[in-house]
Amino acid sequence: MKKLILSLVLASVSLIGYAQVAPKVDTTKTWTIHGENTFLINQSSFSNWSSGGVNSVAGNILFNYDFNYKKDVWSWDNKVILGYGLSKQQDIGTRKNDDRIILNSLLGRQASKYWMYTFYANFQTQFAKGYNYTGNSQSLISNFLAPAYLTFGPGFAYKRSDNFRINISPAAARIIIVRDDSLSHKGAFGVDVDKKSKFQFGASLDAYYKVNLLENISLENTLKLYSNYLDKPGNIYTDYTANLFMKVNKFVTVNAGVQLIYDDKTKIPVYTNGLQTGDKKALQVKQIFGAGVTYKF
């Protein structure tokens, strides 16, 4: 099932890419910088509602920036994504619903019209502690730099435009970092027990595609795959994110997003009657929807 999903996603990205037409660019500029600052809010309130409901409010802030350099045969694409969100529900309290730090960099030298020799680096972690909640108790499951993932290596890329590129690295290093003592003691996220990091060596694929579906509606897709040559290379780490942006006016937008992660090194706790009885491998799913204010430049 996992291989089927991956095949469909890759096929879709490839087909869309062939249809993408590169926009005209100003060749006199070496740096192109643009970004989005978004604040989303969701709110639900019920009073004497016969079918029931829980009062809730949620707020999310997202910074999404691109810093792209182009001169002669050289290009350097950089993306920074910072996101954090909190939700508050009646009788439950405040919990975070988004927390991510993503830094992506791709240095390329032109080989032909759309192909490049590349060196890429990607870093991912989060800002704050994450908990698993059961009843009135909570247990720590993540923290800043626990985990953090640093992936880098040489490769080659197909780049149709700033909105469509696929980078493949057949010799990519990946370092898993778990700086929290309690989590490293458990061997969380695939590190050895009581170790703070783990080195992997394998192959990676990093794809990005953004398309304007309608005049005021755009869809952004990001796909990351990694196969570790040193340990079960058939178990592919998968991280796919889709964000739909719908523009209401110059400042107001409606955003919907989903992120799917499968990592056989990450175990999800299983609870029975409030007690942890084991763990399992599972597809991780995160969804965000809201309306808010976006400032673009």
ABEGO torsion letter per residue (X at the ends): XAAAAAAAAAAAAAAAAAABBBBBBBAABABBBBBBBBBBBBBBBBBGBAAEEBBBBBBBBBBBBBBBBBBEABBBBBBBBBBBBBBBBBGAEBBBABBBBBBBBBBBBBABAABBBBBBBBBBBBABBBBBBBEABBBBABBBGOBBBBBBEBBBBBBABAABBBBBBABBBBBBBBABAAAAAAGBGGBBBGBABBBBBBBBBBBBBBBBABAABBBBBBBBBBBBAABGAABBBBBBBBBBBBBABAABBBBBBBBBBBBAABBBBBBBGGBBAEBBBBBBBBBBBBBBBBBBX
